[in-house]
Amino acid sequence: MLASSALLLTPLGASAEVEEDTLRIGYQKYGTLILLKARGTLEPQLAEQGFDVKWIEFPAGPQLLEGLNVGSVDFGTTGETPPIFAQAAGADLVYVANESPAPKGEAILVKADSPIQSVADLKGKRVALNKGSNVHYLLVRALEEANLSIRDIKPVYIKPGDARTAFDRGDVDAWVIWDPYQADAEIAGARSLRDGEGLVDNHQIYLASRPFAERYPGIVNEVIDSLAELDAWAKDHPREVVDILHKETGISKESLRLAVDRYAYGATRITPRIGAAQQTIADVFYELNLIPREINIDSVLWQSPASVARNAQ
C-alpha cells in the first residue's frame, strides 16, 4: 500500500504455485486480516479441513502482490491500485471480496509549518508515495482537481517507513499515505492537505491467486465468511481493536484510535460495481502511461460457486 513495486511493471515470468494443504496469507500492519491473525480463529476452522495457515507480512500492497505473482502467497488484501499494476504485469490473480469505502483513511500530508496550503501549491514539489499503492490514485485525482497532473510534481517513490523518515527530515515536501501511518504522522503534527473524501473510495480489496481460488473455492469462501464475521465484531468493539493493533504493530493507541475511527468494516464478496470502479482507475493509469497496457477488470472478478448458483436462480 507498496524498488519492489517497480518490478510489477514487467512480468516476472513465474507462475503461481499452490502449496498443498496450506493457505499462505499476505497481510499488512493494518486492516481486518491482521485482526484475524491476532485472534487466531481461522486456524482451527481450516484445520478441520486439513489445512494449515501461514501468515506472511508485507510493508505494502505492491510487494504483497509481487509475492502472489511469484507464487509465495495465495490470499491477501491491498488497496485499490496495487492489483491494477499487478494485473498489468501479468499476475494471475482474482478479486474475491472487498471492504466498505474509507476515503478519509488516506491523505496528502505536509508539515504543520509548511508554506504549502493547497494541492495546487504542490506544483514542482517533491511528493513521496509508494508507487502502485492505493494513494497513487488519490494523488492523481487530487492533482486533477487542482488542474494539475502527476507530470507537474516530482514524485519520490519510496516505501512507507523510509517515506516517514524523509518527510520528518524535510527531504520531501509532501507525503501521500494511508492509515495507520497517516494517523501516526498526524498525531505527531502533520497537516492533512487533502484526504480522499469526495475523490476516491479507498476500498480494501481481497485477492487470491487464480490457481488457488479455482482449486480450493471452499477455502476462499470460508476466509471471506470469517472476515465478514470479524468485521461485524470489530465494528462494535473499537477499543478491543485498538488494543490488538497496538500489540501487533507497536503503533501508539492514540494514533490507532484515530485510524480505527476512519476505517470502514464490512467485508462482502466482489461485485460488478467494484469491478467498474477498478476499471475506471485502470483506464486513468493507462492514459497516464503508469501501466504498460490496457487491462480488463471483469476478467479477474472471481465467481465463487456460491455466487454462480445465486446468479443462476
Residue frames relative to the residue before (quaternion, step in Angstrom):
aa qw qx qy qz dx dy dz
M 1.0000 0.0000 0.0000 0.0000 0.00 0.00 0.00
L 0.1268 0.8258 0.4439 0.3239 2.67 2.76 1.73
A 0.3586 -0.6516 0.6234 0.2413 8.25 3.89 2.02
S 0.7414 0.3871 -0.2096 0.5065 3.73 0.67 -1.26
S 0.6660 0.5191 -0.3257 0.4253 3.58 0.87 -0.84
A 0.5802 0.5818 -0.3871 0.4184 3.58 1.09 -0.52
L 0.5988 0.5803 -0.3573 0.4208 3.56 1.13 -0.61
L 0.6012 0.5944 -0.3567 0.3975 3.55 1.17 -0.53
L 0.5904 0.5824 -0.3740 0.4151 3.58 1.20 -0.22
T 0.7494 0.2549 -0.1957 0.5790 3.57 1.24 -0.13
P 0.5533 -0.6163 0.4260 0.3641 3.61 -0.96 0.75
L 0.3995 -0.7414 0.4932 0.2177 3.52 -0.94 0.90
G 0.4340 -0.7568 0.4143 0.2593 3.54 1.28 -0.14
A 0.6334 0.4916 -0.3467 0.4868 3.56 1.24 0.29
S 0.3192 -0.7537 0.5404 0.1947 3.56 -0.79 0.96
A 0.5460 -0.6166 0.4542 0.3398 3.56 -1.14 0.70
E 0.1640 -0.7785 0.6004 0.0807 3.53 -1.04 0.83
V 0.3435 -0.7240 0.5624 0.2040 3.55 -1.11 0.68
E 0.2729 -0.7540 0.5779 0.1516 3.56 -0.74 1.07
E 0.5078 -0.6906 0.4241 0.2922 3.56 -0.65 1.11
D 0.8892 0.0107 -0.0195 0.4569 3.53 -1.03 0.97
T 0.6625 0.4271 -0.3375 0.5146 3.61 1.11 0.63
L 0.2014 -0.7432 0.6269 0.1186 3.54 -0.97 0.93
R 0.1422 -0.7940 0.5890 0.0488 3.57 -0.54 1.19
I 0.1058 -0.8265 0.5529 -0.0048 3.55 -0.46 1.29
G 0.2330 -0.7526 0.6029 0.1256 3.55 -0.83 1.03
Y 0.0269 0.8109 -0.5821 0.0528 3.58 -0.81 0.97
Q 0.3067 -0.7188 0.5915 0.1984 3.52 -1.35 0.29
K 0.6799 -0.5275 0.3364 0.3824 3.57 -1.29 0.13
Y 0.7430 0.3132 -0.2289 0.5454 3.58 1.00 0.70
G 0.6908 0.5065 -0.3398 0.3884 3.53 -1.30 0.18
T 0.7462 -0.4472 0.2834 0.4035 3.52 -1.37 0.08
L 0.6133 0.5730 -0.3707 0.3976 3.62 0.99 -0.67
I 0.6656 0.4800 -0.3307 0.4661 3.60 0.91 -0.76
L 0.5986 0.5342 -0.3564 0.4788 3.59 1.17 -0.52
L 0.6388 0.5274 -0.3187 0.4608 3.56 0.99 -0.86
K 0.6401 0.5161 -0.3168 0.4728 3.56 1.01 -0.84
A 0.6983 0.4947 -0.2823 0.4336 3.57 0.82 -1.00
R 0.6984 0.4724 -0.2775 0.4606 3.60 0.96 -0.79
G 0.3157 -0.8158 0.4489 0.1825 3.58 1.24 -0.35
T 0.4129 0.7379 -0.4532 0.2822 3.59 1.14 0.50
L 0.6183 0.5777 -0.3532 0.3990 3.60 1.12 -0.52
E 0.6191 0.5991 -0.3474 0.3702 3.57 0.96 -0.89
P 0.7104 0.4312 -0.3042 0.4656 3.65 0.71 -0.86
Q 0.5990 0.5609 -0.3653 0.4395 3.60 1.10 -0.61
L 0.7302 0.4145 -0.2430 0.4857 3.57 0.84 -0.95
A 0.5594 0.5998 -0.3911 0.4175 3.59 1.16 -0.50
E 0.5994 0.5699 -0.3543 0.4363 3.58 1.12 -0.63
Q 0.7174 0.3875 -0.2322 0.5303 3.56 1.25 -0.47
G 0.5866 -0.6220 0.3470 0.3854 3.55 1.28 0.33
F 0.5554 0.6110 -0.3849 0.4125 3.58 1.24 0.46
D 0.2741 -0.7056 0.6295 0.1753 3.53 -1.19 0.77
V 0.2647 -0.7358 0.5976 0.1769 3.56 -1.31 0.37
K 0.0746 -0.7802 0.6208 0.0203 3.56 -0.88 0.97
W 0.2011 -0.7963 0.5647 0.0808 3.58 -0.74 1.10
I 0.0576 -0.7964 0.6019 -0.0138 3.57 -0.88 1.01
E 0.2639 -0.7958 0.5279 0.1358 3.59 -0.59 1.14
F 0.0821 -0.7754 0.6256 0.0257 3.55 -1.12 0.82
P 0.5411 -0.6439 0.4249 0.3347 3.62 -1.08 0.63
A 0.8009 -0.0702 0.0745 0.5900 3.60 1.13 -0.54
G 0.7589 -0.4572 0.2598 0.3842 3.53 -1.36 0.28
P 0.6618 0.5163 -0.3385 0.4254 3.63 0.78 -0.87
Q 0.6596 0.4897 -0.3157 0.4748 3.59 0.97 -0.81
L 0.6176 0.5430 -0.3426 0.4543 3.58 1.04 -0.74
L 0.7140 0.4457 -0.2648 0.4705 3.57 0.88 -0.91
E 0.5400 0.5571 -0.4129 0.4770 3.57 1.20 -0.29
G 0.6318 0.5250 -0.3220 0.4707 3.57 1.07 -0.79
L 0.6440 0.5025 -0.3214 0.4790 3.58 1.00 -0.78
N 0.6400 0.5524 -0.3182 0.4289 3.57 1.00 -0.84
V 0.7547 0.3786 -0.2123 0.4920 3.57 0.93 -0.84
G 0.6102 -0.6285 0.3252 0.3560 3.57 1.27 0.20
S 0.5517 0.6182 -0.4087 0.3826 3.61 1.15 0.38
V 0.7318 0.2966 -0.1965 0.5812 3.59 1.33 -0.06
D 0.2706 -0.7698 0.5593 0.1464 3.57 -1.07 0.80
F 0.8039 0.0715 0.0381 0.5892 3.56 1.06 -0.78
G 0.2047 0.7862 -0.5678 0.1330 3.59 -1.04 0.70
T 0.3291 -0.7275 0.5630 0.2134 3.53 -1.32 0.00
T 0.0145 0.7727 -0.6340 0.0280 3.53 -1.14 0.77
G 0.6017 -0.4962 0.4485 0.4366 3.52 -1.32 -0.13
E 0.7739 -0.4126 0.2439 0.4140 3.54 -1.33 -0.05
T 0.7285 0.5031 -0.2527 0.3903 3.57 0.93 -0.89
P 0.6121 0.5942 -0.3811 0.3565 3.68 0.83 -0.78
P 0.6839 0.4756 -0.3378 0.4382 3.66 0.82 -0.74
I 0.5773 0.5675 -0.3790 0.4483 3.58 1.19 -0.43
F 0.6548 0.4853 -0.3024 0.4942 3.59 0.93 -0.87
A 0.6700 0.5109 -0.3045 0.4443 3.56 0.94 -0.90
Q 0.6543 0.4998 -0.3173 0.4705 3.59 0.93 -0.84
A 0.6430 0.5244 -0.3209 0.4567 3.57 0.99 -0.80
A 0.6852 0.4625 -0.2701 0.4937 3.56 1.21 -0.56
G 0.6244 -0.5939 0.3231 0.3913 3.58 1.27 0.06
A 0.3611 0.7394 -0.5003 0.2694 3.59 1.22 0.25
D 0.3506 -0.7390 0.5429 0.1901 3.57 -0.96 0.91
L 0.2439 0.7927 -0.5033 0.2426 3.54 0.40 1.31
V 0.1436 -0.7498 0.6298 0.1435 3.52 -1.37 0.17
Y 0.4181 -0.6502 0.5735 0.2711 3.54 -1.21 0.66
V 0.0976 -0.8333 0.5426 0.0420 3.61 -0.73 0.98
A 0.8055 -0.0552 0.0633 0.5866 3.63 1.06 -0.58
N 0.1239 -0.7870 0.5971 0.0935 3.56 -1.30 0.12
E 0.4257 -0.6517 0.5580 0.2876 3.53 -1.33 0.34
S 0.6434 -0.5072 0.3993 0.4115 3.57 -1.30 0.19
P 0.6425 -0.5370 0.3696 0.4029 3.62 -1.19 0.44
A 0.0193 -0.7750 0.6317 0.0046 3.57 -1.16 0.71
P 0.0473 -0.8753 0.4803 0.0313 3.60 0.66 1.10
K 0.6586 0.5026 -0.3232 0.4573 3.61 1.13 -0.48
G 0.5879 0.6157 -0.3496 0.3912 3.56 1.29 -0.15
E 0.7223 0.2503 -0.2507 0.5940 3.57 1.21 0.54
A 0.0467 0.8210 -0.5616 0.0912 3.57 -1.02 0.74
I 0.4232 -0.6147 0.5912 0.3059 3.50 -1.43 0.22
L 0.1125 -0.8249 0.5535 0.0205 3.57 -0.58 1.16
V 0.0604 -0.7400 0.6667 0.0654 3.52 -1.28 0.57
K 0.6077 -0.5335 0.4186 0.4132 3.57 -1.24 0.23
A 0.6565 -0.5463 0.3508 0.3841 3.56 -1.16 0.63
D 0.7644 0.3556 -0.1944 0.5015 3.59 0.99 -0.80
S 0.3579 0.7502 -0.4890 0.2645 3.58 1.23 0.30
P 0.4666 -0.6700 0.4950 0.2973 3.60 -1.04 0.71
I 0.5342 0.6198 -0.4063 0.4066 3.60 1.24 -0.25
Q 0.0853 -0.8356 0.5425 -0.0105 3.56 -0.60 1.19
S 0.7903 0.1368 -0.0790 0.5919 3.59 1.22 -0.28
V 0.6594 -0.4938 0.3782 0.4224 3.55 -1.26 0.28
A 0.5969 0.5796 -0.3583 0.4236 3.58 1.07 -0.69
D 0.6363 0.5457 -0.3184 0.4427 3.59 1.16 -0.63
L 0.5467 0.6255 -0.3975 0.3897 3.59 1.25 -0.11
K 0.4243 0.7154 -0.4684 0.2979 3.61 1.20 -0.18
G 0.8339 0.1447 -0.1510 0.5107 3.54 -0.76 1.13
K 0.5853 0.6074 -0.3604 0.3983 3.59 1.27 -0.08
R 0.5051 -0.6245 0.5108 0.3066 3.53 -1.36 0.39
V 0.0307 -0.8117 0.5816 -0.0436 3.55 -0.58 1.19
A 0.2672 -0.7833 0.5475 0.1240 3.57 -0.64 1.17
L 0.1993 0.7493 -0.6200 0.1198 3.54 -1.10 0.78
N 0.4773 -0.6262 0.5236 0.3256 3.53 -1.28 0.33
K 0.4123 -0.7465 0.4615 0.2445 3.58 -0.43 1.19
G 0.8200 0.2221 -0.1845 0.4941 3.53 -0.91 0.97
S 0.5351 0.6193 -0.4123 0.4002 3.60 1.24 0.12
N 0.7273 -0.4294 0.2940 0.4475 3.57 -1.27 0.13
V 0.6705 0.5187 -0.3140 0.4275 3.60 1.00 -0.74
H 0.4801 0.6569 -0.4460 0.3729 3.59 1.22 -0.21
Y 0.6860 0.4618 -0.2797 0.4877 3.57 0.97 -0.86
L 0.5882 0.5557 -0.3696 0.4568 3.61 1.05 -0.67
L 0.6630 0.5058 -0.3080 0.4580 3.58 0.89 -0.91
V 0.6404 0.5243 -0.3260 0.4569 3.59 0.93 -0.88
R 0.7018 0.4725 -0.2736 0.4575 3.58 0.84 -0.96
A 0.6504 0.5175 -0.3200 0.4547 3.59 0.99 -0.83
L 0.6436 0.5035 -0.3186 0.4803 3.58 1.01 -0.79
E 0.6257 0.5361 -0.3272 0.4627 3.56 1.00 -0.82
E 0.6382 0.5317 -0.3151 0.4590 3.59 0.99 -0.83
A 0.7212 0.4068 -0.2218 0.5150 3.57 1.15 -0.71
N 0.5009 -0.6791 0.3977 0.3603 3.59 1.31 0.34
L 0.5415 0.5483 -0.4302 0.4702 3.54 1.06 0.87
S 0.2368 -0.7264 0.6074 0.2177 3.56 -1.32 -0.01
I 0.6870 -0.4765 0.3395 0.4310 3.55 -1.27 0.18
R 0.5820 0.5762 -0.3663 0.4417 3.59 1.25 -0.32
D 0.6377 0.5462 -0.3173 0.4408 3.59 1.25 -0.32
I 0.7057 0.3762 -0.2606 0.5409 3.59 1.27 -0.07
K 0.4219 -0.6582 0.5459 0.3012 3.55 -1.33 -0.06
P 0.2008 -0.8076 0.5421 0.1167 3.61 -0.01 1.24
V 0.1195 -0.7478 0.6496 0.0679 3.55 -1.07 0.83
Y 0.1767 -0.8245 0.5326 0.0738 3.57 -0.21 1.30
I 0.2061 0.7821 -0.5355 0.2431 3.52 -0.40 1.29
K 0.5260 -0.6473 0.4527 0.3152 3.60 -1.07 0.74
P 0.7094 -0.5176 0.2700 0.3948 3.61 -1.13 0.63
G 0.6779 0.5009 -0.3159 0.4356 3.60 0.80 -0.93
D 0.6853 0.4594 -0.2737 0.4944 3.56 0.93 -0.92
A 0.6196 0.5515 -0.3431 0.4408 3.57 1.08 -0.70
R 0.6277 0.5322 -0.3440 0.4521 3.59 0.99 -0.76
T 0.6389 0.5174 -0.3204 0.4706 3.57 1.01 -0.81
A 0.6675 0.4978 -0.2958 0.4681 3.57 0.90 -0.94
F 0.6425 0.5261 -0.3125 0.4614 3.57 1.02 -0.81
D 0.6818 0.4909 -0.2887 0.4592 3.58 0.86 -0.97
R 0.6910 0.4744 -0.2757 0.4707 3.60 1.05 -0.74
G 0.4674 -0.6776 0.4438 0.3543 3.58 1.21 -0.37
D 0.3814 0.7314 -0.4837 0.2925 3.58 1.19 0.42
V 0.7429 0.2076 -0.1618 0.6155 3.58 1.28 -0.32
D 0.5028 -0.6800 0.4581 0.2737 3.55 -1.21 0.54
A 0.7903 0.0347 -0.0001 0.6117 3.56 1.19 -0.53
W 0.1937 -0.7661 0.6064 0.0891 3.52 -1.28 0.46
V 0.1746 -0.7659 0.6118 0.0927 3.57 -0.83 1.01
I 0.1510 0.8234 -0.5094 0.1991 3.55 -0.40 1.24
W 0.3759 -0.7231 0.5453 0.1960 3.55 -1.29 0.42
D 0.6201 -0.5252 0.4280 0.3956 3.53 -1.34 0.22
P 0.5897 -0.1412 -0.7902 -0.0888 1.56 -2.21 1.22
Y 0.4311 0.6970 -0.4711 0.3262 3.61 1.25 -0.02
Q 0.6125 0.5574 -0.3340 0.4501 3.55 1.06 -0.80
A 0.6902 0.4772 -0.2815 0.4654 3.58 0.77 -1.02
D 0.6436 0.5317 -0.3266 0.4433 3.58 0.96 -0.85
A 0.6626 0.4879 -0.3011 0.4819 3.59 1.01 -0.80
E 0.6504 0.5165 -0.3223 0.4543 3.58 1.00 -0.78
I 0.6302 0.5187 -0.3328 0.4723 3.58 1.00 -0.78
A 0.6791 0.4782 -0.2773 0.4830 3.59 1.12 -0.70
G 0.7101 -0.4925 0.2492 0.4372 3.60 1.27 0.05
A 0.4650 0.6714 -0.4640 0.3430 3.61 1.21 -0.03
R 0.3224 -0.7418 0.5640 0.1663 3.54 -1.21 0.64
S 0.3770 -0.7222 0.5364 0.2203 3.56 -0.94 0.92
L 0.2798 -0.7707 0.5558 0.1373 3.54 -0.68 1.16
R 0.7666 -0.1565 0.1305 0.6090 3.56 1.03 -0.83
D 0.1609 -0.7604 0.6175 0.1210 3.57 -0.85 0.93
G 0.7121 -0.5026 0.2998 0.3878 3.58 -1.26 -0.07
E 0.4074 0.7384 -0.4646 0.2700 3.59 1.24 -0.16
G 0.8343 0.1474 -0.1374 0.5131 3.57 -0.72 1.09
L 0.6975 0.4437 -0.2636 0.4972 3.59 1.29 -0.07
V 0.8109 0.0135 0.0618 0.5817 3.56 0.81 -1.06
D 0.5139 -0.6376 0.4759 0.3209 3.57 -1.25 0.40
N 0.1165 -0.8137 0.5469 0.1587 3.56 0.98 -0.93
H 0.1203 0.7769 -0.5950 0.1671 3.54 0.57 1.22
Q 0.2956 -0.6545 0.6476 0.2546 3.52 -1.26 0.48
I 0.1468 -0.8140 0.5606 0.0387 3.58 -0.77 1.04
Y 0.2795 -0.7433 0.5885 0.1519 3.53 -0.98 0.93
L 0.0706 -0.8109 0.5803 -0.0262 3.53 -0.87 1.06
A 0.1214 -0.7652 0.6264 0.0850 3.53 -1.25 0.50
S 0.5242 -0.5575 0.5037 0.4009 3.53 -1.23 0.32
R 0.5507 -0.6353 0.4190 0.3428 3.58 -0.92 0.84
P 0.6399 0.5268 -0.3577 0.4302 3.65 0.86 -0.78
F 0.6710 0.4865 -0.3132 0.4636 3.60 0.95 -0.82
A 0.6689 0.5101 -0.3094 0.4435 3.60 0.88 -0.93
E 0.6736 0.4866 -0.3005 0.4681 3.58 1.01 -0.76
R 0.7014 0.4636 -0.2739 0.4670 3.57 1.03 -0.73
Y 0.8135 0.1510 -0.0443 0.5599 3.58 1.03 -0.82
P 0.0042 -0.8394 0.5434 -0.0064 3.63 0.59 1.03
G 0.6206 0.5588 -0.3476 0.4264 3.58 1.05 -0.66
I 0.6323 0.5189 -0.3255 0.4744 3.58 1.07 -0.74
V 0.6410 0.5170 -0.3224 0.4668 3.59 0.95 -0.86
N 0.6655 0.5001 -0.3053 0.4625 3.58 0.90 -0.88
E 0.6469 0.5183 -0.3265 0.4542 3.58 1.00 -0.76
V 0.6310 0.5147 -0.3362 0.4732 3.60 1.04 -0.72
I 0.6463 0.5148 -0.3235 0.4611 3.60 0.93 -0.86
D 0.6495 0.5073 -0.3154 0.4704 3.59 0.94 -0.84
S 0.6446 0.5178 -0.3183 0.4638 3.60 1.01 -0.80
L 0.6417 0.5176 -0.3169 0.4688 3.58 1.03 -0.78
A 0.6493 0.5141 -0.3170 0.4622 3.59 0.96 -0.84
E 0.6511 0.5056 -0.3107 0.4732 3.58 0.98 -0.83
L 0.6606 0.5022 -0.3036 0.4682 3.57 0.96 -0.86
D 0.6203 0.5446 -0.3367 0.4530 3.59 1.01 -0.78
A 0.6431 0.5243 -0.3241 0.4544 3.57 0.96 -0.88
W 0.6513 0.4910 -0.3056 0.4912 3.59 1.06 -0.77
A 0.6849 0.5175 -0.2960 0.4190 3.59 0.79 -1.02
K 0.6117 0.5759 -0.3462 0.4174 3.56 1.01 -0.79
D 0.7540 0.3723 -0.1964 0.5043 3.57 1.05 -0.75
H 0.7408 0.3543 -0.2067 0.5319 3.61 1.26 -0.04
P 0.0132 0.8523 -0.5227 0.0116 3.63 0.71 1.00
R 0.6240 0.5456 -0.3543 0.4329 3.61 1.02 -0.70
E 0.6672 0.4893 -0.2949 0.4779 3.56 0.97 -0.88
V 0.6075 0.5471 -0.3454 0.4609 3.59 1.08 -0.71
V 0.6500 0.5116 -0.3119 0.4675 3.58 0.92 -0.90
D 0.6504 0.5210 -0.3208 0.4502 3.58 0.93 -0.87
I 0.6594 0.5030 -0.3065 0.4672 3.59 0.95 -0.89
L 0.6917 0.4822 -0.2878 0.4541 3.58 0.82 -0.97
H 0.6095 0.5421 -0.3500 0.4606 3.59 1.06 -0.69
K 0.6702 0.4921 -0.2944 0.4711 3.58 0.94 -0.89
E 0.7108 0.4726 -0.2593 0.4519 3.58 0.96 -0.88
T 0.8075 0.3216 -0.1309 0.4769 3.59 0.96 -0.85
G 0.3818 -0.7257 0.4885 0.2983 3.59 1.12 -0.60
I 0.4676 0.6551 -0.4537 0.3826 3.59 1.27 0.06
S 0.5859 -0.6164 0.3922 0.3508 3.57 -1.00 0.80
K 0.5677 -0.6070 0.4348 0.3468 3.54 -1.12 0.66
E 0.5925 0.5691 -0.3671 0.4363 3.59 1.07 -0.63
S 0.6720 0.4778 -0.2914 0.4850 3.58 0.94 -0.89
L 0.6753 0.5059 -0.2984 0.4461 3.56 0.93 -0.89
R 0.6016 0.5500 -0.3694 0.4462 3.60 1.03 -0.66
L 0.6484 0.5063 -0.3115 0.4756 3.58 0.99 -0.82
A 0.6793 0.4920 -0.2935 0.4587 3.58 0.89 -0.92
V 0.6635 0.5124 -0.3070 0.4505 3.58 0.88 -0.94
D 0.6213 0.5562 -0.3336 0.4397 3.57 1.06 -0.72
R 0.7189 0.4252 -0.2420 0.4938 3.60 1.18 -0.56
Y 0.5466 0.6270 -0.3983 0.3866 3.58 1.24 -0.21
A 0.2203 -0.7748 0.5796 0.1229 3.58 -1.06 0.72
Y 0.1964 -0.8040 0.5545 0.0870 3.57 -0.44 1.22
G 0.4676 0.6781 -0.4939 0.2786 3.55 -1.15 0.56
A 0.0006 -0.8322 0.5533 -0.0355 3.57 0.55 1.16
T 0.0589 0.7777 -0.6214 0.0749 3.57 -0.87 1.04
R 0.5954 -0.5598 0.4257 0.3885 3.56 -1.19 0.45
I 0.6180 -0.5936 0.3769 0.3517 3.53 -1.09 0.77
T 0.1558 -0.7897 0.5905 0.0579 3.56 -1.09 0.78
P 0.6534 -0.5034 0.3785 0.4199 3.61 -1.23 0.30
R 0.5873 0.5792 -0.3827 0.4162 3.62 1.08 -0.58
I 0.6521 0.4823 -0.3125 0.4944 3.59 0.98 -0.81
G 0.6202 0.5473 -0.3386 0.4484 3.57 1.04 -0.75
A 0.6539 0.5102 -0.3126 0.4630 3.58 0.98 -0.83
A 0.6436 0.5135 -0.3179 0.4702 3.58 1.01 -0.80
Q 0.6551 0.5016 -0.3048 0.4757 3.56 1.02 -0.80
Q 0.6199 0.5434 -0.3443 0.4493 3.58 1.05 -0.72
T 0.6119 0.5471 -0.3433 0.4565 3.58 1.04 -0.74
I 0.6601 0.4933 -0.3079 0.4756 3.58 0.91 -0.89
A 0.6567 0.5192 -0.3144 0.4476 3.59 0.90 -0.92
D 0.6592 0.5104 -0.3141 0.4543 3.59 0.94 -0.83
V 0.6368 0.5162 -0.3256 0.4712 3.58 1.01 -0.80
F 0.6762 0.4939 -0.3020 0.4558 3.58 0.89 -0.88
Y 0.6331 0.5133 -0.3395 0.4695 3.59 1.03 -0.67
E 0.6487 0.5254 -0.3154 0.4513 3.58 0.96 -0.84
L 0.7036 0.4352 -0.2478 0.5041 3.57 1.16 -0.67
N 0.4373 -0.7155 0.4326 0.3311 3.60 1.33 0.07
L 0.3893 0.7191 -0.4831 0.3130 3.56 1.10 0.69
I 0.7261 0.1981 -0.1870 0.6314 3.57 1.31 -0.26
P 0.5508 -0.6964 0.3665 0.2781 3.59 -0.99 0.81
R 0.8104 0.1107 -0.0507 0.5731 3.61 1.17 -0.32
E 0.5703 -0.5566 0.4676 0.3825 3.54 -1.27 0.32
I 0.1135 -0.7915 0.5973 0.0613 3.57 -1.09 0.68
N 0.3322 -0.7226 0.5773 0.1850 3.53 -1.29 0.52
I 0.3211 -0.7844 0.5006 0.1763 3.58 -0.33 1.25
D 0.5906 0.5971 -0.3781 0.3896 3.60 0.99 -0.74
S 0.6437 0.5575 -0.3231 0.4129 3.58 1.08 -0.70
V 0.7444 0.3613 -0.2182 0.5174 3.61 1.23 -0.29
L 0.4589 0.6343 -0.4821 0.3932 3.61 1.19 0.43
W 0.3495 -0.7820 0.4843 0.1784 3.56 -0.50 1.22
Q 0.1598 -0.7431 0.6426 0.0964 3.51 -1.04 0.85
S 0.2214 -0.7806 0.5711 0.1245 3.56 -0.23 1.27
P 0.6586 -0.5014 0.3622 0.4285 3.60 -1.17 0.41
A 0.6300 0.5328 -0.3383 0.4525 3.61 1.02 -0.75
S 0.6636 0.5026 -0.3044 0.4631 3.57 0.96 -0.87
V 0.6366 0.5304 -0.3255 0.4555 3.57 0.97 -0.84
A 0.6535 0.5144 -0.3146 0.4576 3.57 0.97 -0.86
R 0.6576 0.5076 -0.3162 0.4581 3.58 0.97 -0.84
N 0.6733 0.5105 -0.2966 0.4451 3.57 0.95 -0.86
A 0.6541 0.5258 -0.3106 0.4463 3.57 1.16 -0.56
Q 0.6051 0.5877 -0.3546 0.4034 3.57 1.20 -0.42
